[in-house]
Amino acid sequence: MRGLLVALTCAACWGQEPQRTSAPLTSADRHRVIQAVAANVRQRYFDRQVAELAANAVLAHEQAGDYDSAAEGRTFASLLTRHLTQASRDDHFTMEFTPNVFPDFSKPPDPERDERYRAAMQRSNCTFEKVEIGPDKVGYVKLNSFPHPAVCRSRAESAMTSLNRAAALIFDLRDNRGGYPGMVVLLASYLFDHPEYMFNPGSPVTEQAWTRSPVAGSLLADKPVYILTSSRTYSGAEQFSYDLKMLKRATLVGETTGGATHANVLHNIDDHFAVGIPEYRPVNPYSDRDWAVTGVDPDVKVNSDESLATARKLAEAKLRTTQAPQFPAERR
């Protein structure tokens, strides 16, 4: 997967390693990073004119001394991110810093990392924390990431099949930090009776962006859907929430999401810094904005710890309406 599209969480990209203490940055360190960032932006950003503006902006900030006091890596990365997004008016730029060592993002993950990811998914049941149908016939899925389909397809298919007889569905994404767009599309496929486009600001429009609907044997395409969100809902979970909301296929209940589109490709600057650059012109058929920075607003805004009870009440009320016996109108 070239450049590691950062629709993944950082944990999925390079693992949770013990954090080391980094040495203070020198002016030479900052100058080297700034020069490399400007060169990468000019080379890779999809709009060459805007790329020039953004690259020149960070160089001008350096000339003005705006980075001189940034001796800590995260502070420096945050400043660069702000200046890139301000100059380009594109909230999808990002600078990443780790006191550890980034992998080489130009190469596929090494087999050892793949095996660690596979083992972690097996231990965590592919992050499907809970899947059940309650006495009220409302299905409930607590999903804490969108794992890679190559590793977790069978678990995802099993989960959705087990919910087939539910009268309504609740997806609990309050602790979901993101994952792989392929799993977003796979799960959404069960919720439609025809293919639908799942917008992802980090990917070009390809056949893989469309749901594989209808899914053979699925009875879920016409069932009410509720998605629980919180300020901890990020990235791929925001894509799932945003697209189903815009397609009017789900009701979002909870808090505004975190606003992490990660619509970029990471490129190494050195061991500790990487720049995320949007390489595709996003094609959003639903709105002139996605969820970058601002997040996805819920349809029903409540504190996240109240969202499950609220969604259950909404689902039960909906089911009482749709399942109530229909009597013919009285003749006059």
C-alpha positions as CSV (number, residue, x, y, z in Angstrom):
1,M,0.0,0.0,0.0
2,R,2.1,2.9,-1.3
3,G,2.9,5.7,1.1
4,L,0.6,4.2,3.7
5,L,-2.7,6.1,3.2
6,V,-3.3,7.4,6.6
7,A,-6.9,6.4,6.8
8,L,-5.3,4.0,9.4
9,T,-4.7,4.9,13.0
10,C,-1.1,5.5,13.9
11,A,-1.2,2.3,16.0
12,A,-2.1,0.4,12.8
13,C,0.7,2.1,10.9
14,W,3.7,1.7,13.1
15,G,2.6,0.1,16.3
16,Q,2.5,1.3,19.9
17,E,6.1,1.5,20.9
18,P,7.4,2.9,24.3
19,Q,7.8,6.7,23.8
20,R,11.4,7.9,23.9
21,T,12.6,11.3,24.9
22,S,13.8,13.3,21.9
23,A,16.7,15.8,22.0
24,P,15.8,19.5,21.5
25,L,15.7,20.6,17.9
26,T,18.5,22.8,16.7
27,S,18.1,25.5,14.0
28,A,19.9,23.2,11.6
29,D,17.4,20.5,12.4
30,R,14.4,22.8,11.7
31,H,16.0,24.2,8.5
32,R,16.6,20.7,7.1
33,V,13.0,19.6,7.9
34,I,11.5,22.8,6.4
35,Q,13.5,22.5,3.2
36,A,12.4,18.8,2.8
37,V,8.8,19.7,3.5
38,A,8.7,22.4,0.9
39,A,10.3,20.2,-1.7
40,N,7.8,17.3,-1.0
41,V,4.8,19.7,-1.2
42,R,5.9,21.1,-4.5
43,Q,6.5,17.7,-5.9
44,R,3.4,15.8,-4.6
45,Y,0.4,18.1,-3.9
46,F,-2.3,17.7,-6.5
47,D,-2.6,21.4,-7.3
48,R,0.8,22.8,-8.4
49,Q,-0.2,26.5,-7.9
50,V,-1.4,25.9,-4.4
51,A,1.6,23.7,-3.7
52,E,3.9,26.6,-4.5
53,L,1.9,28.9,-2.2
54,A,2.1,26.4,0.7
55,A,5.8,25.7,0.2
56,N,6.7,29.4,0.0
57,A,4.6,30.0,3.2
58,V,6.7,27.7,5.4
59,L,9.9,29.2,3.9
60,A,8.7,32.7,4.7
61,H,7.7,31.7,8.2
62,E,11.3,30.4,8.7
63,Q,12.7,33.6,7.4
64,A,10.6,35.6,9.8
65,G,11.8,33.5,12.7
66,D,8.4,31.9,13.5
67,Y,10.0,28.5,14.2
68,D,13.0,29.7,16.3
69,S,11.4,28.9,19.6
70,A,10.1,25.4,18.5
71,A,12.7,23.2,20.2
72,E,10.2,20.3,20.7
73,G,9.3,18.0,17.8
74,R,5.5,18.0,18.4
75,T,5.4,21.7,18.7
76,F,7.3,22.2,15.5
77,A,5.2,19.7,13.7
78,S,2.0,21.4,14.9
79,L,3.3,24.8,13.7
80,L,4.2,23.4,10.2
81,T,0.7,21.8,10.0
82,R,-1.0,25.1,10.8
83,H,1.0,27.1,8.3
84,L,0.6,24.5,5.5
85,T,-3.2,24.4,6.0
86,Q,-3.5,28.2,6.3
87,A,-1.6,28.8,3.1
88,S,-3.3,26.1,1.1
89,R,-6.8,26.4,2.7
90,D,-6.6,22.6,2.7
91,D,-7.1,21.0,6.1
92,H,-5.8,17.7,4.9
93,F,-2.1,18.6,5.2
94,T,-0.4,17.2,8.3
95,M,3.0,17.0,9.9
96,E,3.7,14.0,12.0
97,F,6.4,13.6,14.7
98,T,7.5,10.6,16.8
99,P,10.4,10.4,19.2
100,N,10.8,6.8,18.1
101,V,11.5,5.9,14.5
102,F,9.0,6.0,11.7
103,P,9.0,3.1,9.2
104,D,9.8,3.7,5.6
105,F,6.4,4.8,4.3
106,S,7.5,4.3,0.7
107,K,7.6,0.5,1.2
108,P,4.9,-2.0,2.1
109,P,4.8,-3.0,5.7
110,D,7.4,-5.7,6.4
111,P,6.0,-9.2,7.0
112,E,6.9,-9.1,10.7
113,R,4.7,-6.1,11.2
114,D,1.9,-7.7,9.2
115,E,2.2,-10.8,11.4
116,R,2.0,-8.6,14.5
117,Y,-1.1,-6.9,13.2
118,R,-2.7,-10.2,12.3
119,A,-1.9,-11.6,15.8
120,A,-3.3,-8.4,17.5
121,M,-6.5,-8.7,15.5
122,Q,-6.9,-12.3,16.4
123,R,-6.5,-11.5,20.1
124,S,-9.0,-8.7,19.9
125,N,-11.6,-10.5,17.9
126,C,-10.8,-8.0,15.1
127,T,-11.9,-5.2,17.5
128,F,-15.6,-6.4,17.3
129,E,-16.0,-5.9,21.1
130,K,-19.7,-6.9,21.2
131,V,-22.2,-8.2,18.6
132,E,-25.7,-9.1,19.8
133,I,-29.5,-8.8,19.2
134,G,-31.4,-7.6,22.2
135,P,-34.9,-8.7,23.4
136,D,-36.2,-5.6,21.6
137,K,-34.8,-7.1,18.3
138,V,-32.3,-4.1,18.1
139,G,-28.9,-5.3,16.9
140,Y,-25.8,-3.8,18.5
141,V,-22.3,-3.8,17.2
142,K,-19.5,-2.3,19.4
143,L,-16.6,-1.9,16.9
144,N,-13.3,-0.2,18.0
145,S,-11.6,0.0,14.6
146,F,-12.1,-0.9,10.9
147,P,-9.6,-3.7,10.5
148,H,-8.1,-4.8,7.3
149,P,-10.4,-7.0,5.2
150,A,-7.5,-9.3,4.3
151,V,-7.2,-10.2,8.0
152,C,-10.8,-9.8,9.3
153,R,-13.2,-10.3,6.4
154,S,-14.6,-13.6,7.7
155,R,-15.1,-12.1,11.2
156,A,-16.9,-9.1,9.8
157,E,-19.1,-11.2,7.5
158,S,-19.9,-13.5,10.5
159,A,-20.9,-10.5,12.6
160,M,-23.2,-9.0,10.0
161,T,-24.8,-12.4,9.3
162,S,-25.5,-12.9,13.0
163,L,-27.4,-9.6,12.9
164,N,-29.6,-10.6,9.9
165,R,-32.8,-11.0,11.9
166,A,-32.4,-7.6,13.8
167,A,-35.2,-5.1,13.2
168,A,-32.9,-2.2,13.6
169,L,-29.1,-1.7,14.0
170,I,-26.9,0.3,16.3
171,F,-23.2,0.7,15.4
172,D,-21.2,1.9,18.5
173,L,-18.2,3.8,17.1
174,R,-17.6,5.9,20.2
175,D,-14.1,4.3,20.8
176,N,-13.4,3.7,17.1
177,R,-10.1,5.3,16.1
178,G,-10.3,4.5,12.4
179,G,-8.8,1.8,10.1
180,Y,-9.0,0.7,6.6
181,P,-11.4,2.0,3.9
182,G,-12.0,-1.5,2.6
183,M,-13.7,-2.5,5.8
184,V,-15.8,0.7,5.8
185,V,-17.1,-0.3,2.4
186,L,-17.5,-4.0,3.3
187,L,-19.7,-3.3,6.3
188,A,-21.7,-0.5,4.5
189,S,-22.4,-3.0,1.7
190,Y,-24.9,-4.8,4.0
191,L,-27.0,-1.7,4.5
192,F,-28.0,-1.0,0.9
193,D,-30.0,-2.9,-1.8
194,H,-27.9,-1.3,-4.6
195,P,-24.3,0.0,-4.9
196,E,-23.6,3.3,-3.3
197,Y,-20.5,5.5,-3.5
198,M,-18.6,5.8,-0.2
199,F,-16.7,9.0,-0.3
200,N,-13.1,8.9,1.1
201,P,-11.1,12.1,0.8
202,G,-7.9,10.2,0.7
203,S,-8.6,8.0,-2.3
204,P,-9.4,8.6,-6.0
205,V,-12.7,7.5,-7.3
206,T,-12.4,3.8,-8.2
207,E,-14.6,0.7,-8.3
208,Q,-13.4,-0.1,-4.8
209,A,-15.1,3.0,-3.4
210,W,-18.6,1.5,-4.2
211,T,-20.4,-0.8,-1.9
212,R,-20.9,-4.4,-3.1
213,S,-24.7,-4.1,-2.6
214,P,-26.9,-6.0,-2.4
215,V,-25.1,-8.7,-0.3
216,A,-26.5,-12.1,-1.0
217,G,-28.8,-13.3,1.8
218,S,-28.7,-10.0,3.7
219,L,-31.9,-8.8,5.3
220,L,-30.4,-5.5,6.6
221,A,-30.8,-3.2,3.6
222,D,-34.1,-1.7,4.8
223,K,-33.5,-1.8,8.6
224,P,-33.1,1.5,10.5
225,V,-29.5,2.3,11.4
226,Y,-28.1,4.4,14.3
227,I,-24.5,5.2,14.7
228,L,-23.1,6.3,18.1
229,T,-20.3,8.9,17.9
230,S,-18.0,10.7,20.3
231,S,-15.1,13.2,20.2
232,R,-12.9,10.0,20.1
233,T,-14.5,8.8,16.8
234,Y,-11.8,9.3,14.2
235,S,-10.8,8.7,10.6
236,G,-12.3,5.6,9.0
237,A,-15.1,5.7,11.6
238,E,-15.8,9.2,10.5
239,Q,-16.0,8.1,6.9
240,F,-18.5,5.4,7.8
241,S,-20.5,8.0,9.8
242,Y,-20.3,10.8,7.3
243,D,-21.2,8.8,4.2
244,L,-24.2,7.0,5.9
245,K,-25.4,10.3,7.2
246,M,-25.1,12.0,3.8
247,L,-26.8,9.1,2.1
248,K,-29.6,9.4,4.7
249,R,-29.1,5.8,5.6
250,A,-28.2,6.3,9.3
251,T,-29.1,8.6,12.2
252,L,-26.0,9.7,14.1
253,V,-26.4,10.0,17.9
254,G,-23.8,11.4,20.3
255,E,-21.1,14.0,19.9
256,T,-19.3,15.7,17.1
257,T,-16.5,13.4,15.9
258,G,-12.7,14.2,16.1
259,G,-12.2,15.7,12.6
260,A,-9.4,13.4,11.5
261,T,-9.8,12.8,7.8
262,H,-6.2,11.7,7.2
263,A,-6.8,12.3,3.5
264,N,-3.1,12.2,2.7
265,V,-0.1,10.0,2.0
266,L,2.7,10.1,4.5
267,H,6.3,10.7,3.3
268,N,9.3,10.4,5.4
269,I,11.4,13.5,6.1
270,D,13.7,11.6,8.5
271,D,13.4,9.1,11.2
272,H,11.2,11.4,13.4
273,F,9.3,13.6,11.0
274,A,6.8,12.8,8.1
275,V,4.6,15.0,6.0
276,G,1.1,14.1,5.0
277,I,0.3,15.5,1.6
278,P,-3.1,15.2,-0.2
279,E,-2.2,13.7,-3.6
280,Y,-5.7,13.4,-5.1
281,R,-8.3,16.0,-5.7
282,P,-11.2,14.9,-3.5
283,V,-14.5,14.2,-5.4
284,N,-17.3,14.8,-2.8
285,P,-20.7,14.4,-4.3
286,Y,-22.5,15.1,-1.0
287,S,-21.1,18.5,0.2
288,D,-18.4,21.1,-0.4
289,R,-16.8,20.1,2.9
290,D,-15.9,16.8,4.5
291,W,-15.1,16.3,8.2
292,A,-11.5,17.6,8.2
293,V,-10.9,19.4,11.6
294,T,-14.6,20.2,12.1
295,G,-15.7,16.6,12.5
296,V,-19.1,15.0,11.7
297,D,-22.0,16.5,13.5
298,P,-24.6,14.1,14.9
299,D,-28.3,14.3,14.0
300,V,-29.2,13.9,17.7
301,K,-26.6,15.6,19.9
302,V,-26.2,14.1,23.4
303,N,-23.3,13.3,25.6
304,S,-21.6,10.1,24.4
305,D,-22.4,8.2,27.6
306,E,-26.1,8.9,27.0
307,S,-26.0,8.0,23.3
308,L,-26.7,4.3,23.5
309,A,-29.8,4.7,25.7
310,T,-31.0,7.5,23.3
311,A,-30.4,5.5,20.2
312,R,-32.3,2.5,21.7
313,K,-35.3,4.8,22.5
314,L,-35.2,6.1,18.9
315,A,-35.0,2.6,17.5
316,E,-37.8,1.3,19.6
317,A,-40.0,4.3,18.7
318,K,-39.3,3.8,15.0
319,L,-40.1,0.1,15.2
320,R,-43.4,0.8,17.0
321,T,-44.4,3.1,14.2
322,T,-43.3,0.8,11.3
323,Q,-44.6,-2.4,12.9
324,A,-47.9,-1.1,14.1
325,P,-50.9,-2.8,12.4
326,Q,-52.2,-0.8,9.5
327,F,-56.0,-0.6,9.3
328,P,-57.9,0.5,6.1
329,A,-59.3,4.0,6.2
330,E,-62.9,4.3,7.3
331,R,-65.3,4.5,4.4
332,R,-67.6,7.5,4.4
